[in-house]
């Protein structure tokens, strides 16, 4: 992952409390941001297999600034959640 993505991960405080690695697949067929046990960016698909997806957390002080993402589902943006009061905070598609 590029230094630019590492800076983004640090700025937003992205982390994987239940394992995996934060991945950002910008420009992939299905853009992905979140925690995955495998690398969804490696083949250009941006798809993390369902059994590899892990919880993604972020810095709760960034809550108001997290941009809404379009989920890879029929519901799209309606499936995107940021939950600042969870411990740890959660962001992702549900």
N, CA, C and O atoms as a GROMACS GRO file, in nm:
protein
  376
    1UNK      N    1   0.086  -0.117   0.000
    1UNK     CA    2   0.000   0.000   0.000
    1UNK      C    3   0.090   0.123   0.000
    1UNK      O    4   0.196   0.124   0.062
    2UNK      N    5   0.047   0.225  -0.069
    2UNK     CA    6   0.131   0.344  -0.083
    2UNK      C    7   0.137   0.425   0.046
    2UNK      O    8   0.053   0.410   0.135
    3UNK      N    9   0.237   0.509   0.054
    3UNK     CA   10   0.253   0.597   0.171
    3UNK      C   11   0.131   0.686   0.186
    3UNK      O   12   0.091   0.719   0.298
    4UNK      N   13   0.070   0.726   0.073
    4UNK     CA   14  -0.049   0.810   0.078
    4UNK      C   15  -0.162   0.738   0.152
    4UNK      O   16  -0.231   0.799   0.233
    5UNK      N   17  -0.181   0.608   0.124
    5UNK     CA   18  -0.284   0.532   0.194
    5UNK      C   19  -0.248   0.515   0.341
    5UNK      O   20  -0.336   0.520   0.427
    6UNK      N   21  -0.121   0.495   0.371
    6UNK     CA   22  -0.080   0.485   0.511
    6UNK      C   23  -0.111   0.613   0.586
    6UNK      O   24  -0.153   0.608   0.702
    7UNK      N   25  -0.092   0.728   0.522
    7UNK     CA   26  -0.126   0.856   0.585
    7UNK      C   27  -0.276   0.866   0.607
    7UNK      O   28  -0.320   0.918   0.709
    8UNK      N   29  -0.356   0.818   0.511
    8UNK     CA   30  -0.502   0.820   0.526
    8UNK      C   31  -0.545   0.730   0.642
    8UNK      O   32  -0.631   0.768   0.722
    9UNK      N   33  -0.486   0.613   0.650
    9UNK     CA   34  -0.519   0.519   0.758
    9UNK      C   35  -0.487   0.582   0.893
    9UNK      O   36  -0.565   0.571   0.988
   10UNK      N   37  -0.373   0.647   0.902
   10UNK     CA   38  -0.334   0.713   1.027
   10UNK      C   39  -0.427   0.829   1.058
   10UNK      O   40  -0.472   0.844   1.172
   11UNK      N   41  -0.458   0.913   0.959
   11UNK     CA   42  -0.544   1.030   0.980
   11UNK      C   43  -0.682   0.989   1.032
   11UNK      O   44  -0.732   1.046   1.129
   12UNK      N   45  -0.743   0.890   0.968
   12UNK     CA   46  -0.877   0.847   1.007
   12UNK      C   47  -0.875   0.752   1.126
   12UNK      O   48  -0.980   0.720   1.181
   13UNK      N   49  -0.757   0.706   1.166
   13UNK     CA   50  -0.745   0.613   1.277
   13UNK      C   51  -0.805   0.477   1.246
   13UNK      O   52  -0.859   0.411   1.334
   14UNK      N   53  -0.795   0.434   1.119
   14UNK     CA   54  -0.852   0.306   1.079
   14UNK      C   55  -0.775   0.191   1.140
   14UNK      O   56  -0.652   0.194   1.148
   15UNK      N   57  -0.847   0.091   1.184
   15UNK     CA   58  -0.783  -0.024   1.245
   15UNK      C   59  -0.870  -0.147   1.235
   15UNK      O   60  -0.988  -0.140   1.201
   16UNK      N   61  -0.810  -0.260   1.266
   16UNK     CA   62  -0.876  -0.391   1.258
   16UNK      C   63  -0.869  -0.459   1.394
   16UNK      O   64  -0.776  -0.537   1.419
   17UNK      N   65  -0.965  -0.433   1.483
   17UNK     CA   66  -0.957  -0.489   1.618
   17UNK      C   67  -0.972  -0.641   1.624
   17UNK      O   68  -0.934  -0.702   1.724
   18UNK      N   69  -1.025  -0.702   1.520
   18UNK     CA   70  -1.045  -0.847   1.519
   18UNK      C   71  -0.963  -0.916   1.410
   18UNK      O   72  -1.004  -1.018   1.354
   19UNK      N   73  -0.847  -0.859   1.382
   19UNK     CA   74  -0.759  -0.919   1.283
   19UNK      C   75  -0.778  -0.864   1.143
   19UNK      O   76  -0.868  -0.784   1.118
   20UNK      N   77  -0.694  -0.909   1.054
   20UNK     CA   78  -0.696  -0.860   0.917
   20UNK      C   79  -0.607  -0.738   0.903
   20UNK      O   80  -0.534  -0.701   0.994
   21UNK      N   81  -0.615  -0.676   0.787
   21UNK     CA   82  -0.535  -0.559   0.755
   21UNK      C   83  -0.624  -0.457   0.688
   21UNK      O   84  -0.710  -0.492   0.607
   22UNK      N   85  -0.604  -0.328   0.721
   22UNK     CA   86  -0.680  -0.223   0.654
   22UNK      C   87  -0.636  -0.218   0.509
   22UNK      O   88  -0.517  -0.207   0.479
   23UNK      N   89  -0.733  -0.226   0.419
   23UNK     CA   90  -0.706  -0.221   0.275
   23UNK      C   91  -0.789  -0.110   0.213
   23UNK      O   92  -0.905  -0.090   0.248
   24UNK      N   93  -0.729  -0.038   0.121
   24UNK     CA   94  -0.798   0.065   0.044
   24UNK      C   95  -0.771   0.032  -0.102
   24UNK      O   96  -0.658   0.043  -0.150
   25UNK      N   97  -0.876  -0.008  -0.173
   25UNK     CA   98  -0.862  -0.048  -0.314
   25UNK      C   99  -0.926   0.058  -0.403
   25UNK      O  100  -1.033   0.036  -0.460
   26UNK      N  101  -0.862   0.170  -0.413
   26UNK     CA  102  -0.911   0.278  -0.499
   26UNK      C  103  -0.883   0.242  -0.644
   26UNK      O  104  -0.773   0.197  -0.678
   27UNK      N  105  -0.982   0.260  -0.730
   27UNK     CA  106  -0.966   0.230  -0.871
   27UNK      C  107  -0.988   0.085  -0.908
   27UNK      O  108  -0.976   0.048  -1.025
   28UNK      N  109  -1.021   0.000  -0.810
   28UNK     CA  110  -1.051  -0.141  -0.838
   28UNK      C  111  -1.191  -0.150  -0.900
   28UNK      O  112  -1.268  -0.054  -0.896
   29UNK      N  113  -1.223  -0.266  -0.958
   29UNK     CA  114  -1.357  -0.284  -1.016
   29UNK      C  115  -1.465  -0.255  -0.912
   29UNK      O  116  -1.566  -0.194  -0.944
   30UNK      N  117  -1.443  -0.298  -0.788
   30UNK     CA  118  -1.531  -0.266  -0.676
   30UNK      C  119  -1.440  -0.203  -0.570
   30UNK      O  120  -1.366  -0.274  -0.503
   31UNK      N  121  -1.446  -0.072  -0.556
   31UNK     CA  122  -1.356  -0.005  -0.461
   31UNK      C  123  -1.388  -0.052  -0.320
   31UNK      O  124  -1.504  -0.065  -0.282
   32UNK      N  125  -1.284  -0.077  -0.242
   32UNK     CA  126  -1.299  -0.136  -0.109
   32UNK      C  127  -1.220  -0.055  -0.009
   32UNK      O  128  -1.108  -0.012  -0.036
   33UNK      N  129  -1.281  -0.033   0.108
   33UNK     CA  130  -1.209   0.022   0.223
   33UNK      C  131  -1.256  -0.058   0.344
   33UNK      O  132  -1.376  -0.066   0.372
   34UNK      N  133  -1.163  -0.117   0.416
   34UNK     CA  134  -1.198  -0.194   0.532
   34UNK      C  135  -1.092  -0.295   0.568
   34UNK      O  136  -0.982  -0.294   0.512
   35UNK      N  137  -1.126  -0.383   0.661
   35UNK     CA  138  -1.033  -0.485   0.709
   35UNK      C  139  -1.064  -0.619   0.642
   35UNK      O  140  -1.179  -0.661   0.633
   36UNK      N  141  -0.958  -0.683   0.597
   36UNK     CA  142  -0.972  -0.810   0.527
   36UNK      C  143  -0.853  -0.899   0.562
   36UNK      O  144  -0.741  -0.850   0.580
   37UNK      N  145  -0.877  -1.030   0.571
   37UNK     CA  146  -0.769  -1.125   0.598
   37UNK      C  147  -0.683  -1.148   0.475
   37UNK      O  148  -0.566  -1.185   0.487
   38UNK      N  149  -0.740  -1.127   0.356
   38UNK     CA  150  -0.664  -1.140   0.232
   38UNK      C  151  -0.652  -1.000   0.170
   38UNK      O  152  -0.704  -0.903   0.226
   39UNK      N  153  -0.585  -0.989   0.057
   39UNK     CA  154  -0.566  -0.859  -0.008
   39UNK      C  155  -0.665  -0.843  -0.122
   39UNK      O  156  -0.644  -0.897  -0.230
   40UNK      N  157  -0.774  -0.768  -0.100
   40UNK     CA  158  -0.876  -0.752  -0.204
   40UNK      C  159  -0.828  -0.668  -0.322
   40UNK      O  160  -0.893  -0.665  -0.427
   41UNK      N  161  -0.716  -0.600  -0.307
   41UNK     CA  162  -0.663  -0.515  -0.414
   41UNK      C  163  -0.574  -0.593  -0.510
   41UNK      O  164  -0.552  -0.549  -0.623
   42UNK      N  165  -0.522  -0.708  -0.467
   42UNK     CA  166  -0.419  -0.780  -0.542
   42UNK      C  167  -0.460  -0.815  -0.684
   42UNK      O  168  -0.379  -0.804  -0.776
   43UNK      N  169  -0.584  -0.858  -0.703
   43UNK     CA  170  -0.626  -0.900  -0.837
   43UNK      C  171  -0.705  -0.792  -0.910
   43UNK      O  172  -0.757  -0.815  -1.020
   44UNK      N  173  -0.714  -0.673  -0.849
   44UNK     CA  174  -0.785  -0.562  -0.913
   44UNK      C  175  -0.935  -0.565  -0.895
   44UNK      O  176  -1.006  -0.477  -0.945
   45UNK      N  177  -0.986  -0.667  -0.824
   45UNK     CA  178  -1.131  -0.679  -0.807
   45UNK      C  179  -1.184  -0.589  -0.696
   45UNK      O  180  -1.295  -0.538  -0.705
   46UNK      N  181  -1.104  -0.570  -0.590
   46UNK     CA  182  -1.151  -0.495  -0.474
   46UNK      C  183  -1.249  -0.573  -0.390
   46UNK      O  184  -1.318  -0.516  -0.305
   47UNK      N  185  -1.257  -0.703  -0.412
   47UNK     CA  186  -1.353  -0.787  -0.341
   47UNK      C  187  -1.283  -0.866  -0.230
   47UNK      O  188  -1.191  -0.944  -0.256
   48UNK      N  189  -1.329  -0.844  -0.107
   48UNK     CA  190  -1.282  -0.922   0.007
   48UNK      C  191  -1.384  -1.034   0.027
   48UNK      O  192  -1.502  -1.005   0.050
   49UNK      N  193  -1.342  -1.160   0.020
   49UNK     CA  194  -1.437  -1.270   0.041
   49UNK      C  195  -1.509  -1.253   0.176
   49UNK      O  196  -1.448  -1.213   0.275
   50UNK      N  197  -1.637  -1.284   0.177
   50UNK     CA  198  -1.718  -1.264   0.297
   50UNK      C  199  -1.655  -1.325   0.421
   50UNK      O  200  -1.659  -1.264   0.528
   51UNK      N  201  -1.596  -1.443   0.409
   51UNK     CA  202  -1.536  -1.508   0.526
   51UNK      C  203  -1.406  -1.440   0.570
   51UNK      O  204  -1.355  -1.470   0.678
   52UNK      N  205  -1.353  -1.348   0.489
   52UNK     CA  206  -1.229  -1.276   0.523
   52UNK      C  207  -1.255  -1.135   0.577
   52UNK      O  208  -1.163  -1.073   0.631
   53UNK      N  209  -1.377  -1.085   0.565
   53UNK     CA  210  -1.408  -0.949   0.612
   53UNK      C  211  -1.402  -0.943   0.764
   53UNK      O  212  -1.453  -1.032   0.832
   54UNK      N  213  -1.340  -0.839   0.816
   54UNK     CA  214  -1.332  -0.817   0.960
   54UNK      C  215  -1.378  -0.675   0.992
   54UNK      O  216  -1.379  -0.587   0.906
   55UNK      N  217  -1.416  -0.655   1.118
   55UNK     CA  218  -1.462  -0.525   1.165
   55UNK      C  219  -1.356  -0.418   1.141
   55UNK      O  220  -1.236  -0.442   1.159
   56UNK      N  221  -1.402  -0.300   1.099
   56UNK     CA  222  -1.313  -0.185   1.079
   56UNK      C  223  -1.352  -0.077   1.179
   56UNK      O  224  -1.470  -0.046   1.196
   57UNK      N  225  -1.253  -0.019   1.243
   57UNK     CA  226  -1.277   0.088   1.338
   57UNK      C  227  -1.208   0.215   1.291
   57UNK      O  228  -1.124   0.212   1.201
   58UNK      N  229  -1.244   0.327   1.353
   58UNK     CA  230  -1.189   0.457   1.317
   58UNK      C  231  -1.184   0.545   1.441
   58UNK      O  232  -1.241   0.511   1.544
   59UNK      N  233  -1.116   0.659   1.430
   59UNK     CA  234  -1.108   0.753   1.543
   59UNK      C  235  -1.242   0.823   1.558
   59UNK      O  236  -1.288   0.891   1.467
   60UNK      N  237  -1.304   0.806   1.674
   60UNK     CA  238  -1.438   0.863   1.695
   60UNK      C  239  -1.440   1.015   1.680
   60UNK      O  240  -1.545   1.071   1.650
   61UNK      N  241  -1.327   1.083   1.700
   61UNK     CA  242  -1.326   1.228   1.684
   61UNK      C  243  -1.334   1.270   1.537
   61UNK      O  244  -1.349   1.389   1.507
   62UNK      N  245  -1.325   1.174   1.445
   62UNK     CA  246  -1.339   1.202   1.301
   62UNK      C  247  -1.480   1.171   1.250
   62UNK      O  248  -1.507   1.187   1.131
   63UNK      N  249  -1.569   1.129   1.338
   63UNK     CA  250  -1.703   1.083   1.300
   63UNK      C  251  -1.774   1.179   1.204
   63UNK      O  252  -1.825   1.135   1.100
   64UNK      N  253  -1.778   1.305   1.236
   64UNK     CA  254  -1.852   1.403   1.155
   64UNK      C  255  -1.791   1.424   1.017
   64UNK      O  256  -1.855   1.484   0.930
   65UNK      N  257  -1.671   1.376   0.996
   65UNK     CA  258  -1.600   1.402   0.871
   65UNK      C  259  -1.587   1.279   0.781
   65UNK      O  260  -1.536   1.289   0.669
   66UNK      N  261  -1.631   1.164   0.828
   66UNK     CA  262  -1.618   1.041   0.748
   66UNK      C  263  -1.716   1.050   0.631
   66UNK      O  264  -1.837   1.059   0.652
   67UNK      N  265  -1.665   1.046   0.508
   67UNK     CA  266  -1.756   1.054   0.392
   67UNK      C  267  -1.836   0.925   0.374
   67UNK      O  268  -1.785   0.815   0.398
   68UNK      N  269  -1.959   0.939   0.332
   68UNK     CA  270  -2.044   0.824   0.305
   68UNK      C  271  -1.987   0.748   0.186
   68UNK      O  272  -1.946   0.808   0.087
   69UNK      N  273  -1.984   0.617   0.198
   69UNK     CA  274  -1.934   0.532   0.091
   69UNK      C  275  -2.050   0.456   0.026
   69UNK      O  276  -2.154   0.435   0.090
   70UNK      N  277  -2.033   0.418  -0.097
   70UNK     CA  278  -2.134   0.342  -0.170
   70UNK      C  279  -2.101   0.194  -0.156
   70UNK      O  280  -1.998   0.148  -0.205
   71UNK      N  281  -2.188   0.120  -0.090
   71UNK     CA  282  -2.164  -0.022  -0.066
   71UNK      C  283  -2.192  -0.105  -0.190
   71UNK      O  284  -2.275  -0.069  -0.273
   72UNK      N  285  -2.122  -0.216  -0.202
   72UNK     CA  286  -2.137  -0.307  -0.315
   72UNK      C  287  -2.256  -0.399  -0.290
   72UNK      O  288  -2.240  -0.519  -0.270
   73UNK      N  289  -2.375  -0.339  -0.291
   73UNK     CA  290  -2.499  -0.412  -0.268
   73UNK      C  291  -2.612  -0.336  -0.335
   73UNK      O  292  -2.593  -0.223  -0.380
   74UNK      N  293  -2.728  -0.397  -0.342
   74UNK     CA  294  -2.844  -0.331  -0.404
   74UNK      C  295  -2.882  -0.204  -0.330
   74UNK      O  296  -2.935  -0.110  -0.390
   75UNK      N  297  -2.854  -0.199  -0.199
   75UNK     CA  298  -2.891  -0.084  -0.118
   75UNK      C  299  -2.790   0.030  -0.128
   75UNK      O  300  -2.820   0.143  -0.091
   76UNK      N  301  -2.671   0.001  -0.178
   76UNK     CA  302  -2.568   0.105  -0.198
   76UNK      C  303  -2.538   0.183  -0.073
   76UNK      O  304  -2.504   0.125   0.030
   77UNK      N  305  -2.552   0.315  -0.081
   77UNK     CA  306  -2.518   0.403   0.031
   77UNK      C  307  -2.605   0.381   0.154
   77UNK      O  308  -2.566   0.416   0.265
   78UNK      N  309  -2.724   0.322   0.134
   78UNK     CA  310  -2.813   0.295   0.248
   78UNK      C  311  -2.758   0.187   0.340
   78UNK      O  312  -2.808   0.171   0.452
   79UNK      N  313  -2.657   0.113   0.298
   79UNK     CA  314  -2.596   0.009   0.380
   79UNK      C  315  -2.469   0.056   0.450
   79UNK      O  316  -2.406  -0.022   0.520
   80UNK      N  317  -2.429   0.183   0.432
   80UNK     CA  318  -2.306   0.237   0.492
   80UNK      C  319  -2.336   0.288   0.632
   80UNK      O  320  -2.434   0.360   0.653
   81UNK      N  321  -2.253   0.250   0.728
   81UNK     CA  322  -2.273   0.292   0.866
   81UNK      C  323  -2.143   0.343   0.927
   81UNK      O  324  -2.035   0.288   0.902
   82UNK      N  325  -2.154   0.448   1.007
   82UNK     CA  326  -2.046   0.491   1.096
   82UNK      C  327  -2.109   0.501   1.234
   82UNK      O  328  -2.207   0.573   1.253
   83UNK      N  329  -2.053   0.430   1.328
   83UNK     CA  330  -2.110   0.422   1.463
   83UNK      C  331  -2.003   0.466   1.562
   83UNK      O  332  -1.916   0.388   1.599
   84UNK      N  333  -2.010   0.591   1.604
   84UNK     CA  334  -1.904   0.646   1.690
   84UNK      C  335  -1.913   0.599   1.835
   84UNK      O  336  -1.812   0.602   1.905
   85UNK      N  337  -2.030   0.556   1.882
   85UNK     CA  338  -2.044   0.521   2.022
   85UNK      C  339  -2.021   0.372   2.049
   85UNK      O  340  -2.022   0.330   2.165
   86UNK      N  341  -2.001   0.293   1.945
   86UNK     CA  342  -1.960   0.154   1.967
   86UNK      C  343  -1.821   0.156   2.027
   86UNK      O  344  -1.745   0.251   2.006
   87UNK      N  345  -1.787   0.054   2.100
   87UNK     CA  346  -1.651   0.042   2.156
   87UNK      C  347  -1.587  -0.084   2.103
   87UNK      O  348  -1.619  -0.193   2.152
   88UNK      N  349  -1.500  -0.077   2.005
   88UNK     CA  350  -1.451   0.042   1.936
   88UNK      C  351  -1.551   0.091   1.832
   88UNK      O  352  -1.641   0.017   1.792
   89UNK      N  353  -1.536   0.218   1.786
   89UNK     CA  354  -1.624   0.271   1.682
   89UNK      C  355  -1.619   0.181   1.557
   89UNK      O  356  -1.519   0.114   1.532
   90UNK      N  357  -1.727   0.182   1.480
   90UNK     CA  358  -1.739   0.096   1.362
   90UNK      C  359  -1.766   0.179   1.238
   90UNK      O  360  -1.839   0.278   1.244
   91UNK      N  361  -1.708   0.138   1.126
   91UNK     CA  362  -1.751   0.191   0.996
   91UNK      C  363  -1.750   0.078   0.896
   91UNK      O  364  -1.664  -0.010   0.900
   92UNK      N  365  -1.847   0.082   0.807
   92UNK     CA  366  -1.852  -0.020   0.702
   92UNK      C  367  -1.992  -0.042   0.652
   92UNK      O  368  -2.087   0.026   0.691
   93UNK      N  369  -2.002  -0.138   0.564
   93UNK     CA  370  -2.130  -0.177   0.504
   93UNK      C  371  -2.190  -0.292   0.585
   93UNK      O  372  -2.118  -0.380   0.632
   94UNK      N  373  -2.320  -0.290   0.601
   94UNK     CA  374  -2.390  -0.397   0.673
   94UNK      C  375  -2.502  -0.453   0.588
   94UNK      O  376  -2.573  -0.544   0.631
   0.00000   0.00000   0.00000
